[in-house]
Amino acid sequence: MNQTGNGLSTRRSGILLHITSLPGSLGNGDLGNEAYRFVDFLVETGVSVWQMLPLGPTHLDGSPYQCLSVHAGNPLLISLDWLVDRGWLSQFNSTDALALPREYRFSRLQEAYQLFKRNAKSTDRTEFEEFNHTQADWLDSYACYMALRKDNNCKSWEHWPESVRDRHPNAINDARLRLADEIEAAKFEQYIFFKQWQELKTYANQRGVLLFGDMPIFVSGDSDTVWANREYFYIREDGKPEVVAGVPPDYFSETGQRWGNPHYNWKRLQLDGFSWWIRRVRTQLQLFDWIRIDHFRGLESYWEIPAEEPTAISGRWVKAPGDAMLRAIYANFGALPLIAEDLGIITPEVEVLRDKFNLPGMKILHFAFDGGASNPYLPHNHSVNSVVYTGTHDNDTTLSWFEFLPEQQKSYLYEYLGNPQQQMPWVLIQVAMASVARLAVIPMQDILELGTGERMNTPGTTEGNWQWRFEWNQLTDDRKNRLAYLIRLYDRKS
């Protein structure tokens, strides 16, 4: 199959920065003015791709890879200032949110919903109703799930009363009546999120900036997705998973990674022509210009761990019908802007699947400087149809990575690169920009020359992640000028 239109037809550069890492108050970055200012920075330096992490509503740990929905947007990303500007929220003092920013944001969103009900114009009400109608195939179950989750003290659905846990029709109908206002409020939050997102996307696209998103292959068990689509997953009668996802021991962890996501019942998904996946991709295409399939190798075969196992060591590889699934998706949408996250244990079968659909893969420079000249991440082994990174959100910053690199690898790195005079991280940023790979993406931490303690995520850990943010005063004129110079030098200004 010859895929066209994947967007890698010209040389481009990108910055990896999640929305939550934007500056500002209220606990996390959002879709307000700072996001537009970031787009302006990209345009100023010639960067034409903004890559970010998944946008779904998170659990308390903040991980965007374990979301409460595969369709919904995270209400914590909603700009409250935007709501004030439209008269749907009273003025507020952000210092009030310092102690409990998450709770503060949600309380203000509740206030906005009440003001919208009282004060919204007829055109806004009509738009809200149209949004509810067009997104009903996922929005109705999501809003009901969120209301029921709140009604059950935010417990995961397998711990709810059996009648709503198992979605008995009478119990669900009663809940929809009893929690009607909470359900409508959840829909309102999604209406606002998608409205703000589309405004930002339009602003970026009109200035030549593409938005590059991430679609995790697996979904959280504690989600409306599994609760409302239980037949598509290996779930026991009590709502607990039979087997869970992860990866075996690798570069990141000696015991592997036990992610805990329930595995798909692929045979059941295939019976429906993979309609669940088609609906999921349709939502992502509303949000992004390009989509990375996270853990792409799981579409060829996946690591299946018995749910009772505490680590990922005692797992096994199981074949997945990724070829059939991708054929169904392409048959429905035609050419797609997909990119494969092909890291980890990649077999020839995974490469065949990736290449059959002409999907660009990823080249990580942090992985390049051991194993000799055949290492696929070394620049001389890169391919045009690929995306090169210094590191990703799962890696340490380049400065910190280099600091802890064994002396032998440091020597090899500088010998390979011809003993450059530049210092880290700019020497590696320049290597990425010079690569033949059509897209070069640099984490924001590397542009800011940040070191130890500034990474976004440490795989295999559950605390202290997803909290990194930057400040505008870190982005000096010298750093902007160096970035812009490299983009011009290596013809990555699109």
N, C-alpha and C positions, 0 to 999 in steps of 0.2 A: 504494500500500500504506500503510495507516495503522498505524504502530507505536505500541503503547501499552506502558506499564510500563517506560519508560526511566529512571525514577527522578527526572526533573526536574519533578515535579508540585508541589513546594513550593520556596520559596526556601531555599537552603542556603549555607554557607560551607565552604571546605576549605583545607588546608595542603598544599603540595607539598614532600615530603621523602622521599628514598629511604632505605631501611633502612640502607644503608651509612653514611649521614650521621649516624646516631644516635651519642651519646656512648659512651664506654667504651674499653676497651683492645683488644688483639689485632688492631690494624690496620684494622678496619672495624666499623661497627655491626652488630648481629645481632638475632635473635628473642628475646633474653633480657629481663631486667628493664627495661632502658632503653626497649624498645618498649612495654611496658605502662605505664611512666611517661609516655611520650609520649601514649598514648591518654588517660590521666588528665588531662593538660594540655589536650587537645582538648575533653574533656567539661567541664572547669572553665571554659573560655572560651566554650563554646557552639558550637564547630566540630564539624560532623557528618560531614565527609568527609576522609579521609586519602588523598591521591594520592601514588603512588610510581612508580618506573620498573620496567622488566621485571625479573623475579626469576630468570632463568635463569643457569646456570653460565657464567662469563665466561672469556675468554682472559686472558693476562697483562696486557693493557692495561686490564682492568677494565670495558670498555664493556658495559653491559647491553643494547646494541642489536646486538651481534655475539656471540650466545651459542652454546654447544656443543649446545644442544637447545632446541626450542620447548616442550617439556613439562616437563623436569626443573627442579628448584629448585637454586639455588646453594648448595653445601655450606658455603661460607664464611659464609653467613648463619645457620648452625646455632649455637645457644647451647651452649657447652661446659658452662656452669654447670648448665643443665638436665640434661645427661647425668650430671654429678656427683651431682645431687640424686636421681637414679634408680638410682645405684649402677652405672652403665654406664661410668664414667670415674673415675679416681683424682683426688684433689685436685691442683691445679696452681698454679704461680706465674706470673701473667701477665707478669711482668718478663722471663721466659725467652723471650717471644715478640717482644721489642722489635726485634731485628735482622731476623728473618725471620718475620713474623706469618703470612703465607700458608702457608708450609711447616709452621709450628708447628701451625696449625689442622688441616691435613690429617693430620699425624702423630698428633694427639690423636684424630681421628675413627677412624683405624686402630686405635688402642688401644681405643676404645669398641666397635668392632665385635668385637674379640677377647673383650672382657669380656662383651658381649651373648651371644656364642656359648656362653660358659661359664656365665654366671650368670642369664640371662633366665628369668623365670617362664614357665610353659606358656602362660598367657594372652597374654603379650607375643609369644611365638613364633608363636602362632596368628594374632595380629593382623598380624604381619610377613608371614606366608604369605598372608593374605587381601589385604594391600596388593599383594604381588607378583602375585597373580592378577587383581585388579581393574584394575591398571595395566599389565598384560602387553603390551598392544598397542603401547606405546611403551617401557616399562621394559626389556624384554628386549634390544632393539637398542641402547638407550642404554647399559646396563651393559656389554654386550659391546664397544661402541665405546670407552668410557672405558678398559676394561682393555687393549684393543688399542692405544689411543693411548699409554697409559703404557708398554706393551711396546715401542713404536716411538719411544721418547724424546720423546714429546709432539709428534711431527710431525703435520701435517695428513694426512688419510687418502689424498690423492692421491700422497703420497710413501711409502706403505707398500708392502710386497711385493705384486706383482700379484694373487696368489691371495686375499689378504684385502682388498686395495683393491677388487677386483671382486666380492667376496662369493661366491667359489666355495664351494658347499655343503660339500665335504669339508674345506676349509681352515677354514671357520667352525666346523664341528663339532669339529675338532681344537683350535681356539682356545678354545672353550667348555669343553672338558675340561682343557686345560693351564692356563687362567686362571680356573678355576672359583671360587677363593677371592676373587680380585680382582673378579670379576663380582658375586659375592654382596655384597662390601663396598660396591660402588657402589649396589646396590639398598638396602642398609641405610641409606646416607646419604640416599637419597631418602625412605625410610620415615620417618626422623627429621625430615627437613625438612618433609614434609607434615603430620606429627603436630604439630610445633611451630607450623606455620603455622595449622592449624585451631584450635589452642588460642587463639592470638592473635586470630584472626578472630572466634571465639565471644566472647571477652572484649570486643572492640570493638563487635560487633553488639549484644550485650546492653546496652551503654551508649549505644546510639543512634549509633554511629560506623560509617559505611560505608567499605569499602576499595575504592579506585579504582586500577586497574592499567593497564598500557600493553602493547599487543600490536603489536610491530613488524610491518609488512607483509612485509618481507623477512627471510631467515634467512642466517646465516653459512655460507659454503661449507665451512669447517672445523667440521663438526657431524655428529652422528649423524643429524640430520634429512635432510641431503643424501646422506650415505653410504648410509643405509638406504632412501632413496626417490628414487634417482637418476633414475628415469623421469619424475619430475615437474619436472625442471629441465633447462635447456639446458647439458648437461655433455658434454665431449668424451670420447673413449675413455680418455685418460690421466687423467681425473678433473678436469681443469681446466675452468673455465667458458668458454663461447663468447662470451657477452655478460654484462655486469654492470650492477648498479643504481647509481643516483645521482640527482642533480638538476642541471639546467643552472645557469649563473651566476645569482645572485640576491642578495638583501640580505646574506646571510652570506658569500658568496665570489665573487670575480670570475671564478674558473675553474670554478665549480660545485663540487659535492661528488661525488667518485667513491667510493661506499661499498664497492664490490667484491663485493657479494652476487650470487650467480648468479640469473638470472631464471627465473621459472616457465615451464614448458611448459603454458600454460593449456589448450590443446586436450586434453592428456592428463589434466589435473586434471578437466576437464569430463566426460570419458568415464566417470569413476568417480562422477559426481554430486557432485563436490567433497567426497568423503569425507575427504580429507586435511585440508581446512579445517574440516570439521565436528568431527573429532577434536581439532583444535587449539583450537577455541572451547570444546569441552567441558572441556578441562583448565583453561582460563582461568576458566570459570564456577565451577570448584571453588575457585579462589583468590580471586576478586574479586566484589564486588557490582556494580561498574561496570567497563567495559572501554573504553579509548580505542584506536581503530584508528589507529596511527601511520602517517603518510603515506597518508591515505585517498585522496588523488587518484590514487595508483598503482593503485587498483581500477578507475578509468575509463580512464586511459592512463598509461604509465610511460616513464621516460627510459632508453633502452637504449644502453649504451656498449660498443663493441668491447673485449673483454677486454685487448687489447694496448695500449689507449690509456692514457696516464699521468694524464690529467685527464678531467673530465666534459664538456669543451667539445664534442668531436666525438661527440655522441650524437644520438638521434632519439626522437620520441614514438611509442609503439606502443599501439594500443587494447587494453584488457583487458576480460574479460567480468564486470566487477564486479556488474552487475545480476543476471546469472544466478547468480553465486556467493552474493550476499546473499539472493536468493530461496530458494536451496537451504538456507541456514543458518536462515532464518526458518521454512521449512517443517519443519525438523527440531526446532527449539527453541521456536517460537512467539515471543512478545514477548521482546525482548532489551535489556539495559541497555548499549547501545553508544553511544559518542560519537566523532564524526569529527574527527581532526586535519586540518583543512582549510586549512592554511597554505601559503604559497609561491605558485606560479603556478596559480591556481584559475580554471578556465574555466567558462562556463555549463553545459557538460555535467557537470562535477564537481558543481556546485550542484544540478542536476536529480537526479543520483544520490543525493546526500545527502538532499535534501528528499523524494524519493520514499519513502524509508524513515524519514522523520521523525527523522533523526539530528541531535542538537544539534551545532553547530559551535563553533569557538573564536574569541574576540575578545581580541587581545593589545594592551594599552594602550601598550606601547613602540612599536608600529607606527602609532599613531593620529595623531600630531601633525605630519604633513606631507601634502601633497596636497590640502588644502582640505577643505571641509565635506562632500564626498561620500565621504571616507575611511571604509571600512566598519568600522574599529576605533574610531572616535570614539563616545563613549557614546550620542549621540542616534541613531546608526544600529544600535545593538544590538537583538537580538531576544530575546524571552522564552526561546525554546527554544535557548539557547546557554550556553557557559561562558566567563566573562570572567577574564582573568589580568592581573596587572601585567606579568609576564614568565614565561617557562618555564625549564626546565633548560638550554635552548640559548641563553638570553639572559644578558646581564650582569645584575648586581643593579640594582635601580631607582636606588639612590643613585649607582652608578658610571655607569650609562646617562645619567642626567640631567647629571652632571658634564661629560661629553664631548659633550653635545648642542650643536649650533650655537646661538648666541645668538638667532637669528631663531626657531628652533623653541621655545626656552625661553620667549620672549616670547609666542608664539602659544599655547603650553600654558597659561600663567598667564592670558592674556586669555580663552581658551576656558573656563577653570574659574572665571572671575570673580575672579581675583586673590586666591586663598585665603591665609589667614594661616599655615597649617600649612607645615611643611618636608617635603621629600622624606625618606623614601619614603611617609610617612603620607598626604600629599595624594593620591597615586595609589592607595594602598590604600583610601582613603575613596571615591574615584571608582569603583573596582571593586565595593565593597560597595553603593554606591548604584545601580549599573546595574540595568536591568530583567532582565538575564540571570538565570535561575533559580539558577545556581551561580556563585559567585565563589571563585577559588582563588588563594592568595597563596603564593609561594615562602617558605620559612622564612628565607632570607637577608634578605628585606624586612621580615619581622616583627622581626628582630634588628637592623635598620638598618645592614646591612653594606655596604661599598663595594668599591672596586677590589681584585681579587685573590681574591674570595670566590665566584666563579661555579662552577657544577658542570661545565660543558662549553663548549668553544669549538668550534663546528662547523668541519669542514675541517682540524682538527688531531688528532694521534694521541698526544700526550704531555701529561702534567700534568692530565688530566681525571679526573672521577669520584672524586676523593679528598676533596672538601670534607666537613667534619664540624663540628658545633656543640658547644658546652658549655652545661650548664644555667645556669651563672652569667651567660651572655649574656641569658637569658630573664628579665629583671627584672620585678618586680611592675608597674611602670609600663607596660611593653610588653604584658604580659598584660591589664592593665586597659583599655588603649586598644583592644586587639583585641576584648575582650568588649563594650566600649561600642559600637563600630561594628557588631558583630553584632546587638546589641539594637536600635540606632537604625534599622537598615535591615531589620529583621525577617528575619534569616537564622539564627535559632536554631531548629533543628528537633529 
